[in-house]
Amino acid sequence: MQDPWANRDDGKSLDISSSELMGSTSISTLAWAAGAVSLGVYFTRWLRTTRSNLPLPPGPRPLPLVGNLFDLDAHRQWARLQALSQELGSDVIHLDMAGTPLIVLSSVEAVEDLLEKRSHNYSDRPKLTMLSELMAFTFNLGAMPRPMARAVSPHPLKAYHHSPRRAQRRLITEGFNSRVSPRLEGAEIKAAHGLLRRLLVDPNNFMLHVKHIAAAVIISVAYGIDVLPEDDPYIELGVQALSVGGEAMTQGAFWVDYISLLKYVPEWFPGAGFQRKAREWKAIGRRALDIPIAEVRRRMNAGTASSSFSVDSLDELQLTAQEDRYFDEETVKGAAATLFIAGSDTIAGAVNTFILAMLANPEAQKIAQAEIDALLAGEERLPTFADQARLPYTTALMKEVFRWKNVFPVNLPHLSTVEDEYRGWRIPAGSIVMANTWAIVHDEKLFPRPFDFNPERFLDLEPSDKTAPLYLAGFGFGRRICPGRFMAMSSVWITIASILSAFDITKALDEDGQEIEPTFEDIPHFMRLVWPRSLHVFNSASIHGRGRSHSSDRKLGVERKKIGP
């Protein structure tokens, strides 16, 4: 597809011959860089030295200079960290990231004690040099640290209290909290029904359809833009930005996050491939930040803009006196881009996991379908949000989807502001603190047979049961919990309920009529996306209509027969 926007960074890397790299200047530069890195690591460790005699939490033996950088593989990082925790016999472990302490929490108790009860000390974010400095993704709320406030009001107290992070978080929270979410239901239902129509016509490419519809609802809600049926440039831009941002936020993926002097190494230098990536990825991030909001402004000026998060926020800004503003246009721009980049894959990842779960657990699918059929008996319609309270098993199934193969198996990192003590261990100031949510939601003490898909886990739970809210673990903890979680959950719920009402999901058959067992793999980095290794297992026999024609939406055309090829 031709890129619809001009002036795109071509992303071509420099072609430097080996002879150009081996001159005396390069050798001296290499020696200087190696010495500077060594001094930087030792200086960082010296700065972190404390008078406390308490030990650090247990951890693997570090190597000289680089510490445990080689122990933190970006691929299936959650599984590696869980294995380390089990090997060391501790739910709190420590890794030395070239002088920076990394504390990994693998139990709900540790997470509650530190990230919830002591959130005042653990609500900051570490400085991600690759993401924030080299790629300039400083607009991303999820990775935004607690910086000095940027004045959006001439009043000094307002300027102090309303930092970019606080302003953006408040703006998103007010736009997407549990009270406001019902206002978004129309867009979510439209997207869910659109997915059914696409599945009816072409069930083979269900993953493409899920990605398209998940992005469509986010782009509609954030910007009021309706995407194209195929090859939409906004969707493609969001996918690109999420991919590069996700890789950059993965702990251990780039050493420059721990050895900050590496940011001065030139792009042509051997081993400095991260600089080329940063240059190319910076262009992608800038386009994701600027292009959609520019279209919003164009439509507002033309009087054709639809109501959306961006439009409503910009309208509110114009109607608010300067001295009463807590946000500005840059806040709106960054908040909308955060939703645009991060929101759709949360929804798509959960819906894809749901389809995988239904393939592997047909009994759960039948129970949920029976519940929906009993509620809608005699009514030619699809489920709505008004039905949710009367569909407890379907809601429990959604919660189990979020737990079973959680989309965010390792939460975004927190940062300790001051030195702390926990269970006789010290947590130095400036430590990176991460929750391994994969380990938490697969803890056998909390969830017996944790790798089984079992929606009954979330039925009839008392509010005081500590497992009740853990399906939300992937959205974060403490003061940095995702403010858009209510929209994500409602979008996933209506999509799941709609698919269960209209379709059966079964394994494909081979030429001999035998079921084909699907095999899956994970996409690495901080998000856990489940993809089939081969789409052959999802042919036209995998998803078929359940024999109901809905007069409320004739376009669905759900008939009592399998969908043809």
N, C-alpha and C positions, 0 to 999 in steps of 0.2 A: 504494500500500500504506500502511495506517495504521502510524505509528511505534509499535512495541510498548512503548516506554519513555516514561514521563511526564516532565514538567519539561524538555522539550527547548527549547533556545534557539531562538526563532522566526526569528532572523537578519534581522529587518526593519531596514532602514536608516532613519535619521532623515530626516524630510521638512522641510527647511529652505528657506524661500523665498529668492529672490535678494536681496530687499530687506533681509533680515536679515543677509546676508553683506557688504553694501556700506557699513555704517555706519562712523563714524570709528574705532570700536574695532577693527573688522576691518582697516581700512587700516593702523592703527598696529601691529596684531599682525603683518600681512603684512610690514611694513618691518622689524620686530624679528626675525621668523623668517628673512627673507632675509639680514639682517646677521649673525645668529647662525650660519647655515649657512656663509656665506663665511668668517667667522672660524674656524669649526670645521675647515673644509677646509684653510685655510692653517696652522692650528695643528698639524693632523695631519701635514702635509707637513714642517713645521719639526721635529717630533719625530722624523721618519724620516730627517732629514738625517744623513749620515754623513761621517766624515773621510776615508773611502776615496775614492781618485781613480778607482777602476775604474768603467767604464760599466755601465749596466743592459743586459740583453739587448735586442735590437732590438724595436721595437714601432711601432704606428701613431701618428701625431702626435696628442697629446691636445688637447682643447678647454680653455679656461680653466675653472677650478673643477671641472667635472664629469669632466674627463679623457676616458677612453674608454668611459664608461658607455653611450653610444649605439652603440658598436661591438660590444657583447655582447648580441646579440638572443637572447631565451630560446628562440625557435623554431629548431630544427635548429642549436643552438649549436655542436655538434661540427663541422659542415660549415663554419660561418663561421670557427671557430678554425683548422681545417685550411687553409682558403683564405688566411687571414692568414699562417700559417706558410710556405706556399708563396710568397706574394707577397714576404715578407721574406727568403726563402732561409735560414731557420733553424728548427731543431727545438726551440729554446727561445726563446720570445718574451715580451715584457713589455707589459702594459696598465696604465694608470693609472686606478684605480677611485676617482675623487674623492679622491686622496691615498693610497689603499691600493694597494701594488704587487700585481699579479696575474701570476704566472709560469705559463705554459702549456708543458707538456712533450709533445712529439709524436713521440718516438722511444723505442724500447726501451732504447737506451743511456742517454739522459738519465734515464729513470725508474729504471733499475737504479742509476745513479750516485748519485742523490739520494734517492729514496724507499726504496730497498733498502739500499745500502751506507752511507748517512748517515741511516738511519731515526731515530737518536736526536735529530736536529735537525728532522725533518719528520713526526713522528708525532702532532703536535697538530692540533686542528681550529680554524678561525677562529670567532670569535664571530659567530653568525648572529642578529642582533638580531631580525629578523622571526620566525624559528622559535623561538628559545630564550626571548627576553624577552617579546615581545608575544603569542606563541601558547602559551608555556609548554610546548613540546615538549622539555623538559629530560630526559625519560626516554629519548629516542631514542639508542641506543648509537652509531649511525652518525655522528651529528652532535655527540656529546658531547666537549667539550674536556677538557684535563687540569686539573681544578680542584683546589682544596684538598680534602683527604680529608674525608669525612663519617664520623665515628666509628660503627662498627658493633660495636665491641668496647671494653671499658674499658681494655684494654692499649694504652698510647700508641704502641708500635711497630706493633702490628697496625692501629691506627686510621690511622697515617701511610701504611702501605704499601697499604692497601686502600681506595682512592678509589672512588667510585661507578662510574667508568668501568672501572677494573681489576676490581672485583668483578663487575660485570655481564658483562664480556667473559669472565672466567674461568668464570662460571656457564654461559654459552651455549657456550663452547668445550668444557667438560666434558660438556655435554648433547648436543652435535652434532658432535663430532670424528669422524675417519675410523674410529676403533675403536668408537664408540658407534652410528654410523649404521646398522649392520645391525639394531639393535634397533627401528629405525623402519620397517623394510621392510614389515611387515604393513600399516601404515597407508597406505604408498605404493602397494602392490599393490592394496589395496582401492579406493583413489581411482582408479587407472588402469583397473581393471575397471569401476568405476562410470561412467567416461567412455565406455567402449565401449558400455555399455548405453544411455546417453543418445544417443550418435551413431547407434546402430542405430534408435532410435525417431524421432529428429529431427535428421538431419544438417545441416539448413539453419542451425540456430542453434549451430554448432560453437563459435563464440567465446564464447557465453554458457556453454556446457557446460564449456569449458576453464577459464574464470574461476571457475565454481562448484566444480569438482573441485580446482583448485589451492588455493582458499581452504579447502575442506573438509579437506584433508590438514594444512594449517598449523594450523587451529583445533583439529583433533583432537589433533595432537601437542603443541601449546602448552597447551591447556586441557582436553583430554579431552571436548570437547563435539561431539556429532554434529549436523551442520547439517540444516536442513529441505531437502527436495527442491527446493522453489521458494521464492523471495522470503524467503530467510533473513535475519533482522535483523543477525546477526553479520557475515555476508558484506558486507552493504550498509554497515555501520559501518566495516569495514576498508577498503572501496573508498573511502569518503569521506575517511577519515583519510590514506590513501596519496595521494590526489589533492591534498589541501591541503598535506600535508607535502612532496610532491615539488615543487610549485610554489614553496613557500617556500625550499627548499634550492637552487633554481636560481640560479647566479651571475648577477647583473645584473637579476634579476626585480624586486627591491625596493631602491631607493636607500637606504633606512634601514639596510641592512646595511653601507653604507660611510660614510654621514653620520649618525652615531648620534644627533645632536641632533634629527633628524626624529621620533624616537620620542616627543618631548614635544609634537608638533603635535596639537591636538585633532581628534577624528573629524569634526567639522562643517566643518573648515577646507578651503578649495578645494585639491584635489590630494591630500588625505589619505585617499583611498579605502582605502589599505592598512590604516588603523586599523580601519575597519569589517570588512574581511576578517579581520584579526587577531582581533577580538572573536568573530566567528562561527566561525572555524577553531579558536580556543582551546576553544570548547565541544565541538566534534567530537573534538579530541584528548583532552580530559578524559573524554569518554564512552568512547572506545576504550581508555583506560587503566583505567577503573574498572569498567565493566559486565561484561566477561568474567571478570575475577578475582573479582568479587563472586559470580557464579554458581558459580565453583569453590569458594569458601569455603562457600557455601550447601550444596553437595553434600557437601563434606567434613564439615560439621557433621551432615548427615543420614546420613552413612555410605554415600552412593551415588556417590561420585566415582570416575571411572576413572583409571587410571595415565596421567600426562601430565607434561610438563616442569614445569608449575606445581605440580601435586599432589606429585610426587616431591621437588621443591625445598623446598616448605613442610614436608613430612614430615621431610626431612633437617634442616631448620632446627630443628624441635622436638626432634630427637634429639641435637643438637650443643650442647655446653656453651657458655655465653655467651662465655667467654674464648677459645674456639676458633673462633668464627664469623668468616667473612670476608664474609658477606653477611647482609642482613636482608630483611624482607618487602617493603620498597620496591624492593630489588634484583630480587626475583622478579617483582614487578609490572611494573617497567620492562622487564626482559628479555623477559617474555612479550608485552608490548605491542609491543616492537620486532619480534619474530618475527611477530606477528599483522598488523602494518601493512605491513611490508616484504617478508615472505617470499612471499606468494602471487603477487604480480605478477611476480616473477622467474621463477617456474615457468610462469605463464600466458604471459608474453611469449615465453619460449623455445619453448613448445609451439606457439603461434600462428606463430612464425617457421618452425618445422619444417614446418607444414602449407603455408605459403607456399612454402618451398623445394621441397617435393614437387610442388606444382603446376607450378613453373617448371623442375624437373629430374626428369622421370619416370625417366630412366635410373638415377639414384642410388637412387630408390625401388625399382626392380626389382632392383638388385644387393643392397640390404639385405634385401629380401623373400626373395630366393633364398638368401641366407645363413641366414636364420631358418628357412626351409622345410627346408633341408638338415639343420639341426641337430634340428629337431622331427619329422623324417620318421617316420611311423608312430605318433607320440604325439599323442593328442588333448588338448593342453594349450597354454597360452600361455607365453611366455618368463618366466623368473624371474631373480632376481639371480644365482643359481648358474650361469646360462648366459652371463653377461657376458664372462667371459674367452674364451669360444669364439665370440663374436660381435664380432670386431675391427672389421669394417666398420661395423656398427651403432653401435659406440662412437665410431668416427672421425666418423661422420655427426653424432652428438650434439655432438662438439667443434666441428665446422664450423658447426653451427647457432649455437653461442655466439659464434663468430668472425664469421660472415658478416654478420649484422645484430645486433650485440651489444646486449643489453637496456640496458646502462649504457655509453653511448658516451663519456661524460665522468665520470670518477670523482668521488666526493665530495672536496671540497677539503681539502688539508693546510695546515698553518701552519708557517712557519720560526720556530724559537725564538730563534736568534741569527743575526747576519749571517754570510753564507757567501760563498765565492768559487767559481765554476765556469766553467772555460774562459776565464778572463780577465774574466768578468762578475761583478758583485756581486749577491747576492740579499739585500736588506735584511731585518733581523729584523722579524717580523710580516708577512711577505709571504704572500699566499695562493698556494699551489702546486697546480696541477691537472694531472692526466694526461689527455690527449685519447686515450683508448683506441681511439676510432674511427679516428683517424689511424694509430695503431700497428698495429692488426690489419688495416689496409688499405694497409700500406706495401708497395709493389711489390718492394722489395729483399728483404723477408722472405717475402711471399706473392705470387708471380707471378700476374698476372690476378686481383687481390684481390677483384673484384666478382663473379667466378664462384663458384658453389657447387661445391666440390670436396672431398669427404671424404678422397680419397687423400692430401691434404696431411698428414694426421695418422696415416697408416699407416707402420709400420716406421721410426719416428723414433728416433734414438739419444737417450738421456736427456740427453746434453750439448747436443743441438740447441736453440738458444735459442728456436726457434719452438714447441717441444713444449708448454710450459706456457701459451702466450699465449691459448689459448681461455679461460683463467681471468682474463684481464685485467679484465673487467668487475666482478670481485669485489674489486678493489683491490690495493694493493701494501704491502709493508713491514709494520709493526706494526699497521696498520689494515685488513688484509685481512679480508673478511667471515668470521666464524667459523661461519656457517651454510651455507657453500658446499657442503659435502659432502652435506648433505641435499638442497639444491637440485639438484645434479647427479644424484643417485640418483633423485630423483622424476622429473626430465626423462627420464632414460634408460629407466626402466621404462615410462613413458607412451609414449615414441617406439616402443620395441620392441613394446609391446602393440598400438598402432595399426597398425604395419606388418604384424604377424602377422594381424590380423583384417580390415583394410580396405585398399582401394585409394583413392587420392586423385587425382582427375582433374578437369580443367576442365569446367565446365558447358557445355551446348550450347544454342545459340539455336534459334529456330523453324525455321531452315533446316538445322539439324544441324551448324552450324559452332561451333567452340570459342570460348568467350567468354574473352578475355584479362583477367585480374584486374588492377585498378589499386589501388595502396595509398598510404596517406599515414601520416605519423608524428604521434603525439601529442607535443607539445612538452614541455619541462622535462627534468629530469636523467635520466629513464628514457626509453628509446626503445621505444615500443610500436607495433607495426605493425597497422594496421586497414585492411580493405577500404573503399574509398569507397562501394561499393554491395554489399550482401549478395546481390544478384541473381546474381552469378557463382557463388555457392555454393548451388545448389539440390539437390534430392534425387539428382541424377545426379553430384554431385561426390564423394561418399563412399559407397562401397558395399561390402558384404561380400565376402570373398575366397573363399567356398566351403568353409568348414571349420566343422564343428560340434564344439565343445569339450565333451566329456562332463564335464570337471572343473568347468565353470561353465555349466550348461545355460541360465541366465538370459540369456547372451549371444545365444543363438539365431542364430549366424552361419550363414547358408544361402547356397547357390550361386545367388544371384539379386540383382539390384539392389533396393535398398530402395525401396519405393513412396513416393509423395508423402504 
